[in-house]
Amino acid sequence: MTIGPIQLIVLGFNRPDFKGEVMAEFDWLKDNDVVRVIDGLVVRKDAKGEVTTIKRSDLSGKEAAEFGAVVGALIGLGAAGIEGAEAGAEVGAAATEEGVDIFDEDEIWDVVDEIPNDSAAALILIEHRWAIGLRDAIRRAGGFHVADAWIHPEDLVAVGLLAAEEAEALMEPGGAA
């Protein structure tokens, strides 16, 4: 089993108005092999403090065990070489044979304690399936990972605001020209 890059996303929702749109998008992403949810947890606390949770994983039981074996092998390889990889694969497969459950009951209550009434939080561990072929092609070409970062639209707005402030300061009397 080849796995793509894994990302943890943590989202917050004020006065959530869930209508199934987010789940529909995750379904589309899975169906089109773009990303898949390794493990997901949504915790919602209504206005009265009543808690509802939703768990999601896009992995079948067999896929979960394979995923656990690969992750365990990689961790074992780093810890103790080839022997560690073999042991890690066995431990990882056994730990996930009934499904990946990274966000367990302890995390649920940690999240519940942190969010206010009439809000929700989501912890989603996703695998970027789209990146597998690209990563492999880069490796075959002799390339390697140096760094990465996410640039969100809000970041670009902040850059624009900073640029506008700097331009305004330059236009003021006594500003650098």
C-alpha positions as CSV (number, residue, x, y, z in Angstrom):
1,M,0.0,0.0,0.0
2,T,1.3,3.4,-1.0
3,I,0.2,6.3,1.2
4,G,0.2,10.0,0.4
5,P,1.1,12.9,2.6
6,I,-1.0,13.0,5.8
7,Q,-2.4,16.3,7.1
8,L,-4.2,17.1,10.4
9,I,-6.8,19.8,10.1
10,V,-8.5,21.3,13.1
11,L,-11.6,23.4,12.4
12,G,-13.9,25.4,14.7
13,F,-17.5,26.4,14.0
14,N,-19.5,29.2,15.8
15,R,-23.2,28.6,15.8
16,P,-22.8,25.7,13.3
17,D,-25.5,25.2,10.7
18,F,-24.6,21.8,9.3
19,K,-26.6,20.9,6.2
20,G,-24.5,18.0,4.9
21,E,-22.4,20.2,2.6
22,V,-19.1,19.5,4.3
23,M,-19.7,15.7,4.3
24,A,-20.7,15.9,0.6
25,E,-17.4,17.6,-0.3
26,F,-15.5,14.9,1.6
27,D,-17.5,12.2,-0.2
28,W,-16.6,13.8,-3.6
29,L,-12.9,14.1,-2.7
30,K,-12.9,10.4,-1.7
31,D,-14.9,9.3,-4.7
32,N,-12.4,11.1,-7.0
33,D,-9.3,9.8,-5.1
34,V,-8.2,13.3,-4.2
35,V,-8.1,12.8,-0.4
36,R,-9.5,10.3,2.0
37,V,-10.3,10.7,5.7
38,I,-8.0,8.5,7.8
39,D,-9.8,9.5,11.0
40,G,-12.2,12.3,11.7
41,L,-14.1,13.5,14.7
42,V,-16.7,16.2,14.9
43,V,-17.8,17.4,18.3
44,R,-20.8,19.6,18.6
45,K,-22.1,21.3,21.7
46,D,-25.6,22.8,21.4
47,A,-26.8,26.0,23.1
48,K,-27.7,24.0,26.3
49,G,-24.4,22.2,26.4
50,E,-25.7,18.9,25.0
51,V,-22.9,17.0,23.1
52,T,-23.1,15.2,19.8
53,T,-20.2,13.4,18.1
54,I,-19.6,12.1,14.6
55,K,-16.7,9.8,13.7
56,R,-15.6,9.2,10.1
57,S,-13.0,7.1,8.4
58,D,-12.9,6.4,4.7
59,L,-10.8,3.3,5.3
60,S,-12.2,-0.2,5.1
61,G,-11.1,-2.7,7.8
62,K,-8.5,-4.2,5.4
63,E,-7.3,-0.7,4.3
64,A,-7.0,0.4,8.0
65,A,-4.8,-2.6,8.8
66,E,-2.6,-2.0,5.8
67,F,-2.4,1.7,6.7
68,G,-1.4,0.8,10.2
69,A,1.2,-1.6,9.0
70,V,2.8,1.0,6.7
71,V,2.8,3.7,9.3
72,G,4.1,1.2,11.9
73,A,6.9,0.1,9.6
74,L,8.0,3.6,8.8
75,I,8.1,4.5,12.5
76,G,9.9,1.2,13.3
77,L,12.4,1.8,10.5
78,G,13.3,5.2,11.9
79,A,13.6,3.7,15.4
80,A,15.5,0.5,14.8
81,G,16.2,-0.1,11.1
82,I,14.9,-3.1,9.1
83,E,14.1,-5.1,12.3
84,G,12.2,-2.2,13.7
85,A,10.3,-1.8,10.4
86,E,9.2,-5.5,10.6
87,A,8.1,-5.2,14.2
88,G,6.4,-1.9,13.6
89,A,4.4,-3.2,10.7
90,E,3.1,-6.1,12.9
91,V,2.2,-3.7,15.8
92,G,0.7,-1.1,13.4
93,A,-1.5,-3.7,11.6
94,A,-2.7,-5.2,14.9
95,A,-3.5,-1.8,16.3
96,T,-5.6,-0.8,13.3
97,E,-7.2,-4.1,12.4
98,E,-10.6,-2.9,13.6
99,G,-10.1,0.6,12.1
100,V,-8.0,3.7,12.7
101,D,-9.1,5.4,15.9
102,I,-6.6,8.2,16.4
103,F,-9.2,10.5,18.0
104,D,-10.5,8.3,20.8
105,E,-12.7,9.0,23.8
106,D,-10.0,11.0,25.6
107,E,-9.8,13.5,22.7
108,I,-13.6,13.8,22.6
109,W,-13.7,15.0,26.2
110,D,-10.7,17.3,25.7
111,V,-12.5,18.9,22.8
112,V,-15.8,19.1,24.7
113,D,-14.1,20.9,27.6
114,E,-12.5,23.5,25.3
115,I,-15.4,24.5,23.1
116,P,-18.2,26.8,24.2
117,N,-21.9,26.1,24.0
118,D,-23.4,26.5,20.5
119,S,-20.2,25.6,18.7
120,A,-18.4,22.7,17.1
121,A,-14.9,21.5,16.4
122,A,-13.6,19.0,13.9
123,L,-10.3,17.1,14.0
124,I,-9.7,15.5,10.6
125,L,-6.7,13.4,9.6
126,I,-6.6,13.3,5.8
127,E,-4.4,11.6,3.3
128,H,-3.6,13.5,0.1
129,R,-4.0,10.8,-2.5
130,W,-3.5,13.3,-5.4
131,A,0.1,13.8,-4.3
132,I,1.3,10.2,-4.6
133,G,2.0,10.2,-8.3
134,L,3.6,13.6,-8.2
135,R,5.8,12.7,-5.3
136,D,6.9,9.5,-7.0
137,A,7.7,11.4,-10.2
138,I,9.7,14.0,-8.3
139,R,11.7,11.2,-6.6
140,R,12.4,9.4,-9.9
141,A,13.7,12.8,-11.2
142,G,16.1,13.0,-8.3
143,G,14.0,15.5,-6.3
144,F,13.5,15.6,-2.6
145,H,11.3,17.5,-0.1
146,V,12.9,20.7,1.2
147,A,9.9,22.5,2.8
148,D,6.2,23.2,2.5
149,A,3.7,25.6,3.8
150,W,0.0,26.3,3.2
151,I,-0.9,29.8,2.0
152,H,-4.6,30.5,2.6
153,P,-6.6,33.2,0.9
154,E,-6.7,35.1,4.2
155,D,-2.9,35.2,4.2
156,L,-3.0,36.9,0.8
157,V,-5.5,39.5,2.1
158,A,-3.1,40.2,5.0
159,V,-0.2,40.7,2.5
160,G,-2.3,43.1,0.5
161,L,-3.2,45.1,3.7
162,L,0.4,45.3,4.7
163,A,1.4,46.4,1.2
164,A,-1.3,49.1,1.3
165,E,-0.1,50.4,4.6
166,E,3.4,50.5,3.4
167,A,2.4,52.4,0.2
168,E,0.3,54.8,2.3
169,A,3.3,55.5,4.6
170,L,5.5,56.2,1.6
171,M,3.0,58.7,0.3
172,E,2.8,60.7,3.5
173,P,4.9,63.9,3.9
174,G,8.3,62.9,5.1
175,G,7.9,59.3,3.9
176,A,10.6,57.6,1.9
177,A,10.1,58.3,-1.8
